[in-house]
Amino acid sequence: MNGALAEAPFLGVAQSVLGRRWDLRFADEGRVGQLVREAGVSDAVARVLAARGIEAMAAPDFLHPTLKSLMPDPSRFADMDRATARVVAAIENGESIAVFGDYDVDGATSSALLMRFFRDIGIPILVYIPDRRNEGYGPNAPALLKLRAQGVKVVITVDCGIVAFEALAAARDAGLDVIIVDHHKAEVQLPAAVAVVNPNRLDDTSGQGHLAAVGVAFLLVVAVNRALRQRGWYGTKGPAEPDLRKFLDLVALGTVCDVVPLKGLNRAFVVLGLQVMARGENLGLKALSRVARIDTRSTAYHLGYLLGPRVNAGGRVGQADLGTRLLSTEDPDEAVALALRLDDYNAARKEIEAAVLGEAIEQVEARAASDDPVIFAIGKDWHPGVIGIIAGRLRERYDRPACVVALDGGMAKGSGRSVAGIDLGRAVLGAREAGHLFTGGGHAMAAGFSVLEDKIAGLVAHVQEEVRRQLRGERLAPCLSLDGALAASAVTAGLVAELACVAPFGAGNDEPRFAVLDVQIGRADVVGSGHVRCFVTGQSGGRVKAIAFNSADSDLGHLLLTAQGRRLHLAGTIRADSWQGRTDAQLIIDDAAVAGGNLK
């Protein structure tokens, strides 16, 4: 969705304080004018939309997405009808059903969604979430055989299963019927299953490969609900038909936290899901919002940075099923207790993360001269629950794909995060097919794997070579894409309100980012845990509150703290800052450059 970038560095910034080239997103003037005329948006909004490839004809669905206009018939998904028929047969025949979910937010929301739907229609089910440290990712034979011994006949895997060949073969041999609901990249061969519902299987023609697993799970629920309605399940003798829209808060949470593109149906899921969340009907989300001190209406930011990490914390460093239990509970006291436990686990996760991140950065800095396109950090006794977060931190810090590997007794677990334009999931899947991995898979922006310690060197070489092929001889050059330039006097609450219609922001729809021109730092200090707060003034007036998060120890923070009297260009996003009933604009600083020249 991102528009093309201009050839020359924007404002002449070829190397900012963080070593980035600044680029201006290209917005075709004809398209801008058409958006203003036909979509009725301001010039500022039209430029943001045009730079993201949105045409006037598509603007209504982008600005006001609805399920009616964007949701496909679930039957368009390969194997959806087969999966639906097996679930309906299990319901009608009284067969025991279990959900096998992943331990991340996408898995927890998918599992909770199915649990709540089946509960609403009077069908008790089991939910199994594997322990990250002891069982690892995805279905495993011992767990599946345990479910079979408990009388389970049908297992629905969510956010996992697409490459679990051995485990699902064992399940089939034991008499389990498995339905895979996943979104990770598939191989040509599919696992042994009654149905494989995955928009990213190679023969799927639904065109919905951007969905998170929770989105696919929601479409399965829609299909099952429709089939039950057609068979007369609902009515005077049976349960009332549930309003499936009430589950959209879960779909929104999983969609944002799995960092899938916020376009098309995903955008509708998040916009409508945030509206559902505002009603406070999900007791777990309501309790977690209070614990996270969210005192305003939730946004995609709150989902991704405040609620999601807490839901994830149980699977990372605590008890794997806590997130699913929180999101599916109907007991307000249990909701509060679970929310508090997850908050405690999240605090512990932060401490573990800080220690591992320090060691990982030391490794990366020691190999600073390497021209490898992918960062690898490998360590003993690193908690596997934080390696995905560390990979994300390294990617953000160095603007390169990053993989972090935790060694543990001959077997290692790894997690990777990518940058736009590099399909890390493809690289990891290729490494698995080449025999370098024990397990592995993922999607373009993230991947996970397990590997024997003596095969790590082969894995690293394979991933580096695959990413070099994707780059086609070009080098990864860090750049910051900007939507335009503003004077300090233009950074107002009114502009924030104008840009709000482009939200929700996230993968595939970056929050608009601007250069604020020719400003001076009036006062700067360090607040909180390493944030730099300052006030900036423009040459022609305008005073703006600004903050650079987690920057105190960086080159950016040092510049802000010592730049009094120097003229700077600041790059960042503009958000509302509300205090005591007053709302002002605040600049969230991402980068800086000396006005009129480079810093390095």
N, C-alpha and C positions, 0 to 999 in steps of 0.2 A: 504493500500500500504506500510505501514511502516514495515520494517524488524524486526526480533526478536532482543531482547536485550541480552547482555551478562549477566551472573549471578552475577559476582563480580563487585563492583563499579569500574568504569573506573578511572584509575590513583589513585585508593584508596580513591576517594572522596565520602564518604558516606554522608557527610553533608557539603555543600558549605556555603559561606557567606549568601546566601539566604535560607539556610536550605534544599537544594536539594541534592539528590543523582545523581551522574553523571553516565550515562550508555552509552556504546558503541553500536551503531547499528551493528547488525551482518551482515556481507557481506560474503557469501560463496565464497571461493577462486576459486572453479571451475567455478562458474558463472561469477566471475570477469574476469578470463582469457578468457572465451568464449565471453564476451562482448568486450574485447580489440581486440580479433581476428576477430570476425564476424561483430561487429558494428563499428569498427574503431575508438573507443574513447580512451582517455588516461586512465591510471590506476586510477587517481583520480576520473574521471567521472564514470568509470566503478564501482568503489566502492560505489559511491553515488547511482547509479542506482540499483546495486545489493541489497543494504540495503533497498531500497524501493520496492523490489520484482519484478523489471523489468528484464525479461529474454531477451536473445539475439534476439529471434524471435519477441518479442514485441517492441524491441528498436526502429525500424524505425518509427512506429506509435507514439511512445512517443516523440522521438526527432524531428520528422518532421510530425506532425499531419495534416491530410487533411480531409475535409468534405467528399470527395469521398470515403475514406476508413473507416470513422468512423460514418457517419450520417446514421441512419436507415431510412427505409421507414416510413413516418409518420403514415401510416395505421396500423402499428403494435401497436399503442397506442389504448387502449380501448376507444371507442366513438369518435375517431378522424374523421372517415368517416362520422359519424352522425353530428358532429359539422361542418365539411366542407360543407356538403350538405345544412345545415340550413343557413350558411353564404352565400353560393352561391345563394340560393333561395332568400334571402333578397336582395342581389345585383341585381339580375335579375328582381325582382318584385318591386324595388324601395322602399323597407321598410327601415325605419329609424333604424340605428344601434348605440348603445352606448357602450363604454368601461367603466367598473367600476374597478378602480385600487386601489392598496394599496399605502400608502404614503411614503414607503421606496424606496431605490434605485432599488430594483428588481421590485417593482410595477411601479415606474416611467419609467424605461427603457422598461418594457413590454407595458405600455400604449403608450409611444412615438413610439415604434416600430409599433404597430397596427395603430396608427394615421398616421404615415408617409406612411405605405403601402397602406392604403385605400386612402389617398390623391393622391398617385402616380397613382392609377388606376381610379381616378376620382370619388370616393365615399366619400362624406362628412360624418363625424361621430361626435358624441358627446363624450367627455371624462369627467368622474366624479371621482374626488378624494375626499374621505371624510375627514373632519376635525378630526384630532387625538383627540383633547380635547373634542369637542362637540358631535362627532358621534362615535368615537372609530374605532376599526379595523373591516374591512370587510363590506359586504353588509348589509344595514339596510332598513327596510320596507319603512319609509318615503321617503328616497332618491330614491328608486326604483319606488315607486308610483309617485313621482314627474317626473321622466323620462318618465313613461307611459303617464302622463298627457301632456307631451310635444310631444307626438306622437311616441315615441320610441317603436319599436316592438321587437327588439332583443338586449339583453344585454350580453356582454362578460365580465365576471369577470376575472381579472388577479391577480395572487399572493394572492388570497383570495377566499372565497366562499365554501370551502370544508366542513365546519361545520356550515354554515349559514342556518340552517334548517327552522327556523321561517320566516326569511326575504324572503327566496326564495319560501316558500309556499305562502306567501302573494303576491309575484310577479306573480307566476303562476295563482293564483286566479284572478289577475287583468288583465290577458291576455298577460303577458310578457313571451317571450321565452328566457330562460337564458342558456348560455353556460359557464360552469366553466372551466377556465384554471388555474391550480394550481399545487403545488408540495408539499404542507404540508400533514402530515399524515392524512389519511382518516379513518373514522369509517366503520363498517360493513354496516350500512345504509348510503345511499347517499342522498343529498338534492334533492328537486324537481327541475329538470333541463332537458332541451332537450338533453344535452350532458355533461358529466363530463370527461374532459381530464386531467388526473393526473397520472403520472407514479407511484405514491405512493398510488393509490387506491388498495385495496387488490386483485382485480381480474385482474390487469394489468400485462401483460407478456412482456412488451417492454424491460425490463432490463435497463431502463434509469432513475431509481429512484434518481440518483445523480444530475439530472438537476435542475437548478433554474427555477423559473416561466418564466423568459425571454427566456430561452432555449425552454421550452414547447411552448411559444407563437410564437417563430420563426418557430418551426415545424408546427404549425397551419397555419402560413403564407405560408410556403412551400406547404402545402396540398391545401390550397385555391388557390394559384397561379397556381398549376398544374391543378386543376379542371377547372379554368377559361380558361387556355390555351386549354384544351381538348374541351371546349365548344365554342371555337372560339371568346372569349371575346377580345383578342388582335389582332391587325391587322390594316388594312387600315381604317376601320370605327371606331375602338375603340382606346383606349390608347395603347402606347407601353408597352411591358412587362418589368417590372422593374427588375433590377439586384439585387436580394435579398442579395447578399454579402455585399452591402453597408450598411446594417443594423447591421453588425457583431460588429461594435464598441459599439453599445448599448448592444448587447448580452454579450460582454466581460465585460462591466462595471457592469451590473447586476449580472453576474456570480461570479465575484471576490468579489463584495460587499456583496453578500448573503452568502459568506463563504461556498459554496458547494465544494465538492472534485474536485480538478483540475486533473481529470483523464478522459480518453476516449474522448467522444464528448465535454465535457467541456473544455478540454485542447485545442482541435482544435478551439473551439469558441474563446478562449482567445488569442491564438497565432495569428490567422487570424484577430481577431478583433483589436488587437494592430496594425497590419499592415494597416488596414483600417483607424484607428484613426490617424496614422502618415500622412495620406493624407490631413487631416484637412477639410474634406467635411462637417462634422456636425458642423454647425455654433455655436450651443450652447456649445458643447464640446470644440471647438476652443477658444471661449471667456472665458470659465471657466478655461481652462489650462493657459491662460494668467493671469487671476486674481489670480490663485494659484501659479504663478511664476514658472511654469514648462518650463524650457528652453532647455530641452533635449527630446529625443523621449520617449514617455510614456511607462512605464512598469506596471506590475500588482501592484507594490508598489504604484505608482502614483494613480492608479484607487482606490485602497482600502483605502489609507491614505490621499490623497489630494483632489481628485475629488469627491469620494463617500460621504465623510462627508458634503461637500458643497451641493450636490444634496439633501442629506437627511435633511439638515438644515431647509428647508421650511416646511417640514412635521413635524419636531420636535418642532420648536418654532416660526414658522412664518405662511406662507400661504401654504396649503398642495399641491396645484397644480403647484407650481413654478418649481419644478424639471421636471415634464412632459412638461410644456410649454417651458422650456429652451431647452430640448433635441429634441423637435419637431419643433422649430421655423425655418422659412426660411428668417427671417428679421435680418440682421446683427446688426442693432441698438438695436432691442429688445433683441437679444442675449447678448449683452454687458450689457444692463440695468438689465436683469434678473440675469446674472452672478454676478454683483455687489451687487444686493439685497441678493442673496444667500450667498455671502461672508460675508455681514454684519450680516445676521442671524446666520452664523456659528460662528462668533466672540461672539455674544450674547449667543449662545449655550454653548460655552466654559466657560463663566462666570457662567452660571447657573449650568453647570456640576461640576465645581470646588466646589461650595458651597454644592451641594447635596452629592458629593463624600466624602467630609470631614465628614458630619454627618453619612453617611453610614459606613465609616471606624470606627468611634467611636463606633457604635453599634456592629460591628463585633469584635473589640478588647475587648469590655466589656464581650463578650461571648467566649473568646479565649479558655476556658477550655472545651467547648462543643465538644462532639464527633460526632455530626450530620454531615453527609457527604455533605449536601447542605447548603450553606450560604443563609440566608434570612435577608434582610434589609428592614424595613418598616417605612415609615415616612409620616407625614402630610405636605401638601403644597409642596410636591416635584413635579416638572414639569414632567408630563408623557412623554414628548418628549425626556427626557434624561435618563430615567430609564434603557433602553436597553444598553446604553453606560456605565452606572454605573455598571450594571451587568457584562459587559465585563471587566471593570477595576478590579472589585473584583475578578473575576475568575483569571485574570492574576496575581494579587497580592498574592492570597492565594492558587492557583493551585487547586481550588475546584469549582464545579458547584455553580452558584450564581443566586438568584432571588431577584429582587428589586421591591417593591410594594409601589405605591403612593396612599395614602388615600385621598378621596374627597367626603365628604358628604354621608357617608354610603356605597358608592360603591368604590371599589379600582381597579386600573389597575396595572398589573404586567408584568415584562419581565424577562426572564431568559437566561443565557448563560452557556453552558456545557463544559466539558473537554472530551478528547478522551476516548471512552469506556463507557461513560454514556449517555444513550438516554433520554435526558430531555423531548423531545417532547412526548415520550411514557408515561412518568410520568404525564405530564400535561393533556394529553388526557384521561388517566385513572382517574385523579381527576375530570375531567368534567363528565365522564360517571358515576362516583360515586356520583354526585350531589354536589360536593364542589364548582364548578365554575359556573358562569353565562355564560361565553364564554371561550374558550381556545383551543389551538392547537399549532402546530409547527413541528419541525423536530429534529433530534438527537442533534444538537449543539445549537439550539435556540428555544425559545417558548415564547408565549404571552398569556395573559389571563385577564379576568375581574372577580371580585369576590366580593360578599357582605361582608362588614366588619366583620359581626358576623360569617362568615364561614372561615375566614382566618386561624384560629387554625386548623380546620379540613383539610384544604388544605396543610398546612405545614406538618402535621403529615402524610398525604397520600404520599406526594412527598418524604419525608425522608424515609419512609418505602419502597417505590418502588425502590428508588436508593440503599438502603441497599440490597434489593433482587438482583438487578443487580450486586452488588459487591460480592455477594455470600460469605459473611462473611469476606472478605478481607477489609483492610483499604486503603483509598486513600493516597498514599505516593507520594509527589511531586518529580519528577525526571526530569532531563534534558538529552535529547537524543542527542548524538554527533556522527558525522560521522568519526571522527579520530582525530589524534593529529598532530600538526605542530610545527616546530621550527619557531621562529620569522622571520628568513631569508627566509622561504618558503612562507610567506604572501606577495605575489607580484601581480602586475597588470596582469601578465601572468596567474596566477592561477584563478583570477577573470574571465578572458576571457575564460579559459577552462570550468569553471563551468556554464557559461552563457547558454550553450546548454541545461542545465537541466531546465532552466526557461520556463514558468512562475512559480513562487513559490506561495504557498498559502495552503489552506486546502487540505489535502491528498497528498501534495507534498511540505513538509517543505523545506525552504531554508537550504542548507547544513550548518551545524554548527560544528565548530571545537574547540578543546582545543589548545590554543597556550601555549607551554610549557616553564616553568622555565624562566619567564621574570621579569624584574624590571621596576618600574614606574620611569621614569626620571623627569617628570613634570606633574602636574595635576592642573586643575582649573575648576571653574564652569562657564558655558557659557549659553546664552539663558535663557529659562525658566526652570532652574533646571537640565541641562545636565552637565555631568562631562567629560571633554576633557583631554586626556593625551597622552604622548608618551611613548612607551615601548621598551625596548631593550632586546635581547636574550643573553644567556650566551655565545653563539658561534657567535655572530654578528647578524645584522639585526635590523633595527629601524622601528617601525610601529606606524602610527598615529591611535588613537583609541578614541572612544566616547561611553559613557553609557547614553542613553537617560532617562530623567525623573528620575534620580537616586540620585540627590544631597542630598535628605532627607532620603535616604535608607541606609541599612547596606552596600550595594555594593558601593554606592557613598562615604560613610565614609571611607571604606577600601582603595579605590583608592586615595582619597585625603590625606591619612595619611600613605601610605605604602611605601614611598620612602626608598629604600634600602632592602626591603623584597622581597623574591623570591615568585612569584605567578604563578599559572596556570590561564589563562583567557579563558573563553568560549564565543563564539559568532559567528557571521556571517561575511563574508568578502565581501565588496562591493567596487566598483570603486569610487574614489574621484577625480573629475576633477576640475582643477583650472588653468586658464590662459593657456589653451592649453596642460597642462600636466595632465596625469592620473596616479594616484598611488592607491595602495590598502589601505583600511581603515578597521579596526576591529570594528565591532559594538558589544560592550561588553554586554552580557546577565547575566553573573555570574562570580564568581571568587572563588578561593580556595588557601590557603597557600600551596606552593609546599612541598610535603613530609608529610602533615598532615592535619587534619580537623581544622576548625576554632572554632567549638563549642563542 
